[in-house]
Amino acid sequence: MAKFILIGSGLAGGLLAAYLGRRGDDVDLYERRADPREGNIIGGRSINLALSTRGIHALEQLDIADEVLQHAIPMRGRMIHDKSGNLHFAPYDVDPNKHINSIGRAALNTTVIEAARRYPNVRVHFNNRCTDVDLTEATAQLETGNGQTRKDPLIPAQGDAVIGVDGAFSAVRQSMQEKLQKFDYDESYLAHGYKELTIPPGPDGSWRMEKNALHIWPRKSFMMIALPNPDGSFTCTLFWEFEGPRSFASTKTDDDVHRFFDEEFPDAVSLMPALLEDFKNNPTGSLVTIRCAPWYYKDKVTLVGDAAHAVVPFYGQGMNAAFEDCVVLDECLAEFPDNRERAFAEYFARRKENADALADLAIDNFIEMRDKTASKTFRAKKKLDHALEAALPGIYLPLYTMVTFTRIPYAEAAQRARRQDSIIYTGLTLVSAIIVALLIHFIA
Ligand SMILES: Cc1cc2nc3c(=O)[nH]c(=O)nc-3n(C[C@H](O)[C@H](O)[C@H](O)COP(=O)(O)OP(=O)(O)OC[C@H]3O[C@@H](n4cnc5c(N)ncnc54)[C@H](O)[C@@H]3O)c2cc1C
C-alpha cells in the first residue's frame, strides 16, 4: 500500500482521504485552515451548494449519502421571480421525484472529514499550509500554525505521491506549473462577481418563500439566486458585473444599494432586513474557469477537484464533478495496483475531456439562467423537452437531466444534447415546410 500526502481538506480532499483510507493506503491530509469543527470554515466560499446524482453516487460508495442527505433540502425546480414579483415554477424533470439537494458546505465538509477519520490509517492535520511541492521526491513543504505563528520553519511531508486537492488556487498545481517543462495552464475570469446575502427565517422558523425550489431572479445580464437552508433561511447569491454603469463598482452608497434592489428584486428586498450590512460586509467573490494539463507527474503527483478544473458555478456541478474525480481515481488505482503512474494517466484521460465539457456547459448555463429562464420560449422549450422525455423514455434525455440526474460523462451528455437539438430543429423545419406547402396547395 502507498503513502499519500493530500493537500487540502475541502470537499474533495476529505472524500478522497476516505476513499484512499478504505483502500488501506496511508494518508496524511494537510489543510491550511483550522479544524472546521472549531467553527472556522467557509472563508469566502458559498454557504450552501446543490448536490445531485454524481455527488450522491460518490457518497453512496462510502455509505455516507444518507448521513449527508438527512441535512439536505430537496429542490424540485426553478422558481422564477419576475420584476413585478410574479412567480413561475419550472420543474427540473418530467419525473416529479427528481430533485437536486441544497446542502450546507460546512456540514458536508465535516461529514467527509469525519468519514476519512474513521480509518485509522488516515490522519488530518489542520493549520498546515503547503507552500511548495518537490515533484520528484513527492514531498510537500508545509508552513504550520495559524496566522500569528507562520514564521515557523517549513516542515517537509514526504509520501509515495502528493495529491493536490487544494482548490482553484492550488499550490500543488502552482509547483507543477513552475517546475514542469510541459504544463498547459489557462485561467479565465468572468466579468461578473458574486456576493452572498441572506433571507432570514420567518418568526416561527419557517421558510419565507417556497422551500423546495431554487429561486432565480433573472435580469438578462445579471441575476440573483437563492437556496434554502435547514434553519428556515435562504442564502441568496447576486451575480453581477464588477464594473460598469450599474455594477458592484458603481454601487457605493446605501441609497445606491436600496435603489438597485428596489428596482430589480422588489419582492426579495422586503425579506432581507440585513441587506445593507450583508452587502457592505460580505466579500465580492470572483468566478474563474481553470483548465490545465497534464493533471499528473509520473507516479508522484496528481490533481483532483477544483485544483485540476475549477468551473463557474452555474450548473451546480463543481463539487459533484470533484466527487466524481474521487470515484474515478479510486477505480484507476484499483485497476492498476502495481502501476500508479498508469493509474494517474488513466484517471487524467478519463476525466479531462469531461472537465473541459463541464467548463463550457457551466458558462452556457449562466446565460440560460440569467436571461433565458425569464422567457416564455424557454419555458415552452422545457415543456417540449419534458414531453419528448416522457414520450421517448431512454431515447430522449434533456441536457439538464443528463448532467444533473445521470452519470453519463459530461462530454457525452453535451454531444448527445447537440445531436438531439439538431434532430428536433430538422424535425420542426420539416413540419413547418410541410404546413407551408399544404397551405400553398390549398390556397392555390
Ligand atoms: C458561489 C459558488 C457556488 C457554488 N455552488 C456549487 C453547487 O451548487 N454545486 C456544486 O457542485 N458546486 C458548486 N460550487 C463549486 C464548489 O464549491 C467547488 O467545485 C468545490 O468546493 C471543489 O472542491 P475542492 O475540494 O476541489 O476545493 P475546495 O472546496 O476549494 O477545497 C480546497 C481546500 O484546500 C485548502 N487549501 C488551499 N490551498 C491550500 C494550501 N496551500 N495548503 C493547504 N490547504 C490548502 C482550502 O483551505 C480548502 O479547504 C460553487 C462554487 C462557488 C464559488
The ligand as an SDF file (V2000), in Angstrom:
LIG
                    3D

 53 58  0  0  0  0  0  0  0  0999 V2000
  -20.5590   30.7120   -5.3520 C   0  0  0  0  0  0  0  0  0  0  0  0
  -20.2920   29.2710   -5.6160 C   0  0  0  0  0  0  0  0  0  0  0  0
  -21.3520   28.3720   -5.6250 C   0  0  0  0  0  0  0  0  0  0  0  0
  -21.1290   27.0250   -5.8960 C   0  0  0  0  0  0  0  0  0  0  0  0
  -22.1830   26.1680   -5.9340 N   0  0  0  0  0  0  0  0  0  0  0  0
  -21.9990   24.8760   -6.2400 C   0  0  0  0  0  0  0  0  0  0  0  0
  -23.1000   23.9660   -6.2930 C   0  0  0  0  0  0  0  0  0  0  0  0
  -24.2450   24.3470   -6.0740 O   0  0  0  0  0  0  0  0  0  0  0  0
  -22.8550   22.6530   -6.5890 N   0  0  0  0  0  0  0  0  0  0  0  0
  -21.5940   22.2100   -6.8540 C   0  0  0  0  0  0  0  0  0  0  0  0
  -21.4410   21.0170   -7.1510 O   0  0  0  0  0  0  0  0  0  0  0  0
  -20.5310   23.0390   -6.7980 N   0  0  0  0  0  0  0  0  0  0  0  0
  -20.6960   24.3540   -6.5020 C   0  0  0  0  0  0  0  0  0  0  0  0
  -19.6280   25.2010   -6.4250 N   0  0  0  0  0  0  0  0  0  0  0  0
  -18.2860   24.6670   -6.7160 C   0  0  0  0  0  0  0  0  0  0  0  0
  -17.6750   24.0090   -5.4790 C   0  0  0  0  0  0  0  0  0  0  0  0
  -17.6130   24.9350   -4.4260 O   0  0  0  0  0  0  0  0  0  0  0  0
  -16.2730   23.5100   -5.8090 C   0  0  0  0  0  0  0  0  0  0  0  0
  -16.2500   22.8320   -7.0250 O   0  0  0  0  0  0  0  0  0  0  0  0
  -15.7850   22.5650   -4.6910 C   0  0  0  0  0  0  0  0  0  0  0  0
  -15.6640   23.2770   -3.4860 O   0  0  0  0  0  0  0  0  0  0  0  0
  -14.4510   21.9550   -5.0910 C   0  0  0  0  0  0  0  0  0  0  0  0
  -13.9550   21.1850   -4.0280 O   0  0  0  0  0  0  0  0  0  0  0  0
  -12.3760   21.0630   -3.7930 P   0  0  0  0  0  0  0  0  0  0  0  0
  -12.2250   20.1890   -2.6200 O   0  0  0  0  0  0  0  0  0  0  0  0
  -11.7180   20.7100   -5.0760 O   0  0  0  0  0  0  0  0  0  0  0  0
  -11.9120   22.5440   -3.4620 O   0  0  0  0  0  0  0  0  0  0  0  0
  -12.2540   23.4050   -2.1720 P   0  0  0  0  0  0  0  0  0  0  0  0
  -13.5930   23.0490   -1.6650 O   0  0  0  0  0  0  0  0  0  0  0  0
  -11.9660   24.8100   -2.5580 O   0  0  0  0  0  0  0  0  0  0  0  0
  -11.2070   22.9380   -1.0820 O   0  0  0  0  0  0  0  0  0  0  0  0
   -9.8350   23.2440   -1.1830 C   0  0  0  0  0  0  0  0  0  0  0  0
   -9.2420   23.1360    0.2160 C   0  0  0  0  0  0  0  0  0  0  0  0
   -7.8360   23.2570    0.1150 O   0  0  0  0  0  0  0  0  0  0  0  0
   -7.3840   24.1260    1.1410 C   0  0  0  0  0  0  0  0  0  0  0  0
   -6.1380   24.7360    0.6590 N   0  0  0  0  0  0  0  0  0  0  0  0
   -5.9830   25.6350   -0.3460 C   0  0  0  0  0  0  0  0  0  0  0  0
   -4.6840   25.9260   -0.5190 N   0  0  0  0  0  0  0  0  0  0  0  0
   -4.0070   25.2050    0.4030 C   0  0  0  0  0  0  0  0  0  0  0  0
   -2.6340   25.0930    0.7140 C   0  0  0  0  0  0  0  0  0  0  0  0
   -1.7020   25.7950    0.0600 N   0  0  0  0  0  0  0  0  0  0  0  0
   -2.2600   24.2460    1.7060 N   0  0  0  0  0  0  0  0  0  0  0  0
   -3.2000   23.5280    2.4010 C   0  0  0  0  0  0  0  0  0  0  0  0
   -4.5200   23.6080    2.1520 N   0  0  0  0  0  0  0  0  0  0  0  0
   -4.9230   24.4320    1.1480 C   0  0  0  0  0  0  0  0  0  0  0  0
   -8.5160   25.1420    1.2940 C   0  0  0  0  0  0  0  0  0  0  0  0
   -8.4520   25.8000    2.5420 O   0  0  0  0  0  0  0  0  0  0  0  0
   -9.7220   24.2420    1.1470 C   0  0  0  0  0  0  0  0  0  0  0  0
  -10.1200   23.6900    2.3750 O   0  0  0  0  0  0  0  0  0  0  0  0
  -19.8140   26.5550   -6.1500 C   0  0  0  0  0  0  0  0  0  0  0  0
  -18.7500   27.4560   -6.1220 C   0  0  0  0  0  0  0  0  0  0  0  0
  -18.9820   28.7960   -5.8560 C   0  0  0  0  0  0  0  0  0  0  0  0
  -17.8200   29.7380   -5.8460 C   0  0  0  0  0  0  0  0  0  0  0  0
  1  2  1  0
  2  3  1  0
  2 52  2  0
  3  4  2  0
  4  5  1  0
  4 50  1  0
  5  6  2  0
  6  7  1  0
  6 13  1  0
  7  8  2  0
  7  9  1  0
  9 10  1  0
 10 11  2  0
 10 12  1  0
 12 13  2  0
 13 14  1  0
 14 15  1  0
 14 50  1  0
 15 16  1  0
 16 17  1  0
 16 18  1  0
 18 19  1  0
 18 20  1  0
 20 21  1  0
 20 22  1  0
 22 23  1  0
 23 24  1  0
 24 25  2  0
 24 26  1  0
 24 27  1  0
 27 28  1  0
 28 29  2  0
 28 30  1  0
 28 31  1  0
 31 32  1  0
 32 33  1  0
 33 34  1  0
 33 48  1  0
 34 35  1  0
 35 36  1  0
 35 46  1  0
 36 37  1  0
 36 45  1  0
 37 38  2  0
 38 39  1  0
 39 40  1  0
 39 45  2  0
 40 41  1  0
 40 42  2  0
 42 43  1  0
 43 44  2  0
 44 45  1  0
 46 47  1  0
 46 48  1  0
 48 49  1  0
 50 51  2  0
 51 52  1  0
 52 53  1  0
M  END
$$$$
